[in-house]
Amino acid sequence: MGDPVVDAALEQASNELGLETWYRDCVRPLIRSGPAGYPGCCGGGCEPCNQILVQVAERVLEILGRDRVDEPAE
């Protein structure tokens, strides 16, 4: 858990796109890196595919109205 606003956006985006709860932490590095850090699909039939993770990350950023999310404070 981190910023409750980011957490809510991640939950909403995941629900909209059908990403299971246990994969949501895989999206957090993507919303911190922004599009420059997005991986591509390898074509290997991974579960989940990187493309769904990217779609969720893009939706989170759209909901938040940001290009990326800052690193969490320690």
RODO-2510 file (C-alpha; in nm, 4 decimals, decimal comma):
residues 74
     n   res          X          Y          Z
     1     m     0,0000     0,0000     0,0000
     2     g     0,1152     0,3472    -0,0769
     3     d    -0,0668     0,6610    -0,1804
     4     p    -0,4401     0,5910    -0,1379
     5     v    -0,5228     0,7901    -0,4530
     6     v    -0,2813     0,5789    -0,6592
     7     d    -0,4101     0,2609    -0,4940
     8     a    -0,7691     0,3535    -0,5837
     9     a    -0,6730     0,4311    -0,9444
    10     l    -0,4874     0,0993    -0,9688
    11     e    -0,7892    -0,0862    -0,8317
    12     q    -1,0255     0,0894    -1,0737
    13     a    -0,8024     0,0314    -1,3773
    14     s    -0,7439    -0,3324    -1,2834
    15     n    -1,1148    -0,3942    -1,2405
    16     e    -1,1967    -0,2249    -1,5718
    17     l    -0,9393    -0,4317    -1,7611
    18     g    -0,9816    -0,7588    -1,5739
    19     l    -0,6387    -0,7779    -1,4092
    20     e    -0,6453    -1,0143    -1,1123
    21     t    -0,5708    -0,8700    -0,7683
    22     w    -0,2511    -1,0710    -0,7219
    23     y    -0,0923    -0,9164    -1,0340
    24     r    -0,1537    -0,5525    -0,9420
    25     d     0,1857    -0,5015    -0,7782
    26     c     0,3422    -0,5829    -1,1179
    27     v     0,1910    -0,2573    -1,2482
    28     r     0,3503    -0,0320    -0,9844
    29     p     0,6977    -0,0174    -1,1468
    30     l     0,5330     0,0708    -1,4788
    31     i     0,3416     0,3669    -1,3376
    32     r     0,6655     0,4930    -1,1825
    33     s     0,8691     0,4570    -1,5030
    34     g     0,6055     0,5851    -1,7424
    35     p     0,5967     0,4782    -2,1081
    36     a     0,9755     0,4761    -2,1435
    37     g     0,9927     0,1735    -1,9137
    38     y     0,7090    -0,0305    -2,0618
    39     p     0,8026    -0,3834    -2,1705
    40     g     0,6735    -0,5358    -2,4902
    41     c     0,4981    -0,8656    -2,5444
    42     c     0,7412    -1,1539    -2,5947
    43     g     0,4844    -1,3716    -2,7710
    44     g     0,5361    -1,6511    -2,5194
    45     g     0,1793    -1,6692    -2,3890
    46     c     0,2708    -1,5290    -2,0467
    47     e     0,0061    -1,4870    -1,7788
    48     p    -0,0424    -1,2030    -1,7508
    49     c     0,0936    -1,0693    -2,0765
    50     n     0,3031    -0,7556    -2,0427
    51     q     0,0528    -0,5831    -2,2692
    52     i    -0,2281    -0,6095    -2,0118
    53     l     0,0078    -0,4742    -1,7458
    54     v     0,0899    -0,1817    -1,9764
    55     q    -0,2791    -0,1214    -2,0484
    56     v    -0,3546    -0,1100    -1,6768
    57     a    -0,0586     0,1243    -1,6162
    58     e    -0,1754     0,3567    -1,8940
    59     r    -0,5281     0,3584    -1,7510
    60     v    -0,3975     0,4340    -1,4004
    61     l    -0,2025     0,7309    -1,5353
    62     e    -0,5060     0,8449    -1,7348
    63     i    -0,7250     0,8317    -1,4227
    64     l    -0,4629     1,0267    -1,2275
    65     g    -0,4000     1,2747    -1,5104
    66     r    -0,0243     1,2186    -1,4878
    67     d     0,2622     1,0986    -1,7079
    68     r     0,4112     0,8907    -1,4263
    69     v     0,3884     0,8454    -1,0489
    70     d     0,6772     0,9499    -0,8265
    71     e     0,8721     0,6948    -0,6230
    72     p     0,7107     0,6243    -0,2863
    73     a     0,8609     0,8018     0,0133
    74     e     1,0594     0,5791     0,2486
***
